[in-house]
Amino acid sequence: MRHLRTPRLGALLALCALALPFAAAAQADAYPNKPITIVVAYPPGGSTDLTGRTFGQELSTRLGVPVVIENVGGAGGAIGAQKVANAAPDGYTLLVGANNEVAINRLVTSAVKYKLSDFTPLGMIASQPLVLVASNSTGVKNIGEFIQRTKANPGKFSYGSSGVGTSLHLAGEMVKEQAGVFLTHIPYRGVAPLANDLLGGSLEYGVFVLSSGLPHIKSGKVVALGTTEAKRSAVTPDIPALSEHPALKGMDMGTWFVLMGPAKMPEPVVARLKKALGEVLQSPDFRKKMEAASSTVPTAPVDIQKFLTDETAKYQKIVDFAKIKE
């Protein structure tokens, strides 16, 4: 009897093995059939959280299931990103991520263990420039005066950012590298204390995300010297791009928001999410909400893998220049 059962058992196991790919395909075809969690790797509030929530509402409408936002803050976004990298690759745990947790953190600290290959990049959601500003106490009114003043007084002035290794910090270092000027970097724990010192005159210059700096610029409390992307922002066409100055013609850095999932997601699930993302990006209501938040939604498909690879190479160059590896 033992010898008769063995071939039958082997045949049964073989049939099970053959059935597994079909079961996986059927599961992917049914996607989604339960709520999706979008991890935002920061506490509530701020540009990434706003983008994640606005996008999540639109995604829920397209996919017909609830989309839950889970704020997982800490370590500059690394904790939330690691959670998504470790999640089951079934499309039910996604990341709306920004520069820091997606590309920068692992370049500046060895404490971050995940790599870009631990994720499935799904697409660009939106972007916005950073903005270099001057305190009114400096008397500086434009980027030409900034370069002239800082070149004549190397090391005399300081600029602030929201922390070491953030995109704001790297943008400031990119200005220093390209313009050939030297300023001391002052890291702050967030935008609020940075703004307080700029408005109070105890800090000469600072870098903000445009949405954070714009209220202070509009009120006249700080002077906008220029935005950091290659071209002027459609949201603030009256503020010049730093790249318009000959010394900064290679300046191109912004903050961006992308949709990511864990590595090895089933292709049908990836295709469904990319289709839904494309539908969201074409929504006039979504575009209007993003513009109100100082962000720009891409009008054409972005090769997200190439984009992330190029951005990472750009950041690596600045990290090496500034020697900020921890």
N, C-alpha and C positions, 0 to 999 in steps of 0.2 A: 504493500500500500504506500509505503514511503516513497518508492521509486515512481509510482504512478502520479503522486501528488506533485513531485518536483517539476516536471515539465509544465503542468497546469499552472503552478505558482509562478514560474518564469514567464509564461505567456500573459498571465494577469498583470504582472509587474510591467511587462513591455507595453501592454495596452494602456496602463496608467501613465507611463512615461510619454506615450504618444498623445494622450489626452491633455496633458498639462499645458502645452502651447495653445491648444484650442480654448481651454478654460481661461487662460490669461487674456486671450484675444476677446473672448466674450465679455470678460470683466471690463476691459478697456472700452468695448463698444457701448457698454451700459453707463460709462462715465459721463457726467457725475450723477450719483444717485443718493448722495448724502451731503451734509454741509462741508464746505471747504474752509480751512483755516489759513488766513494770511498772517504771517508773523511780521511785525514791524519791530525792528531791533532797538527801539528807543521808547521811553515813556510817552504817554499821551501828550499831544501838542507838538509843535514843530513841523517842519516841511515834509519829512518822510512820513510821519503819522497822518498828516492831512492828505498827502498823495495816496497812501495806502487805503484810507477810509473812503475817499472819493472814488478811487478805482474799484474798491471792493463792492460798493453799491452798484456800480455799472456792471461788473462781472457777474454779480448775482442775478441781475436782470437777464443777461445773455445766456447764462447756463441754467437758470431755473431752479437753483438751490440756494440756501442761505450761505453767505460768506461772512465768517466771523473774524474780526481783527483781534489778534493776540499781541499785546505789547510785552516784549521780552527785552528789557533794557539791561545795560551793563557792558563794561569793557569796550566802549566806543562802538557798540553794535555787534561785537564778536560773539557774544553769548547767543543772541537771537539767530545769527547766521549759522552758528554751529548746530543749533537745534534743528534747523531745516536740513543741513547737510546730513544729519544723523537720522532724519525721518524716513519712513517707508516711501519708496519712490512711486507712489500710486496716484499722485496728483491732488491729494487732499490736504497736503501741507505745503504751502508756498511762501516765498519771501518777496516782499516789496522792499528792495534794498537800495542803498545809496553808495557813493564812492567809498566811504570809509570801510564798511564791513565787507563789501564785495571785493574791493581791489587794493586798498591802501594798508589796512591793518597788518596783514601778513608780511608787508614789506618793511614795516617799522618796528615790529616786535616778534620775537621768536615764540612768545606765549600763544600766538594764534596757530592752530594746528591744521585748519582746513585750507584747501587749495581751490582754485577756480574749477579744477576738474572734478571736485566733489559736488558740483551743481550742474543742473541743466538750465542754461540761459534760455529764456523764452521770448524776451523782447524788451525794447525800450518803452517806457511809459511817458516820461516827460523830463525836461531839464530846465535849469535856470542858471544864469551866471552868478558869480560872486561879484562884489564891488569893493574897490579900494577907496577908502574915505580918509579925509583929513579933519582933525579937530579944528574948530574955528580959531582956537588959540594960536595955531601955526601961521595964520594969514595966507596959507597956500591955497590957490584957487584952481589949479589945473595940474595935469600930470607933468608938463614941462617944468613948472616951478618946483614940483616935488623932486624930480630928478636933479635939477640944478642945485637945490638946497641940500639934498642928501649926499650928493657927490662932493660938495664943498666942505661937508662936515661929517666925514665917515665915523660911524659909531656914536654920534651925538644923539640921534633920534631912535625911537622905538616904534614898533608896530605890534598890535595885538591880534590874536586869533582865539577861537574857542577851544584850543587845546593842542598839545604836541601831536603831530602826525595826522591832523585833520586836513581835509581838503583846503580849508581856509589857510592853515599854516603853509601847506605846500604852494598855494597860490602866491603867498607873500615871498616865499623863497624863490619862486620862479621869476617874480619881478626883480628881486635882487640879482639873480643870475643873469638875466637878459640885459638889465639896465646897467649892470656893473656898479651897484651901490651897496652900501653896508648899513643895515639897521639891526638893532637888537630885537629879537623876537620875545614877546611877553605872552605866555600861554595863560588863558583864563579858563575858569570852570563854567563855560557856557557864555551865551551872548549877553545876558543882562549885566554882569559885572564889567564886561568889555565896553558896553555902551555907556555905562555910568562913568567910567574913567575918560572916555573920549569926550563925552558931553561936559565933564567937569574940567577938562583941560590938562589932566595929569598924564595923559597918553596922547602922543602926536598923531599916530595913524592906526588904522585898523582895517581888517578884512571881514566883511559880512557876506552871508548869503543874501542875495538881492531882496528877497521878501522880508528879511529881518532888518536890513539897513534902510529900506525905502521909507518907512515912516519918519525916521530921523532926518533923512535927506529932504523929504517934502516939507518938513517943519523948519528947515534951515538950521538945524542943530549941528549938523556935520556937512562937509563939502564932499560931493561925489567926484573923485578924480577919474574914474573910469571903470567899466565892467570888464570882466576877465575873459569872456569868450571872443572868438576871432572876429565876430561882427556884433554890431549893436543889438541889444535886445529889442524885440518888437514891443515889449511891455514898457520900456523906457528909451524910446528913440532919441530923446534929448540928452541922454548921458553917453558920452563917447566911449568907444571900446579902447582899452589900453593899447591894443595892437595898432591903432591909428598913429601912435607916436613911433618914429623911426627906430628908437631904441628898444621898442617892445613889439616889433612886428611879428614875432613868433609866439606872442602870448595867446594862449588858448586853453582855458580851463574853466569848467563849470561844475555845478553839482547836478547829478542825474539820478534818476530813479528807474530801476529795472525790475522786471518780474523774473524770478528764479524758482526752480524746484530742485529737489535732490537729484543726484546723478542717476542714470540708468532708468529714467521714466519710460514707460511703454510709448512707442511712437504714436499710436492712435490718440493717447491722452495728450501728448505734446502737441499734436496737430489740432486737437480740439481747443486747447488753451490758446494756441497762437491765433486761431481763427477768432475766438472770442476777444482776445486782446486787440486784434485788428478792427473789430466792430466797435469796441470801446473808443479807440483812437479816432474813429470817424464820427463819433457822436458830437454834434454841435454843443450840446449841453455840457458834456465832459470837457471839451476844449475851452468853453467859456469859464468853467469853474477853475481850471488850471491857470488860465490867463489871469483871473482875479487873484490867484495865489502867486503871481509873478513867474509862473512856469510856462514853457512852450512845449506843445505836443508835436512830435514829428509828423510831417506831412507825407513822408515817403518811408517805405520799409527800411529798417536799419539792420545791417548785418551784425547782429548782436555779438557773435563770437569774435569777429574781427575788431569790433569796437572795444570790447573789454580787453582784448589782447593789446591793442594799441594804447589804450588808457593806462594799463598796467606798466607798459614800457616807459611811458611818459613819467609816471609817478616814480618809477625806479630811478630814473635819471635825476630827478629832483631830490629824492631821498639820499642818493649818493653825494650830490652836491652839498646838501645841508648837513650831512653826517648825522642823521637823526635815528639811526637804527638802535633799538634798545636791546 
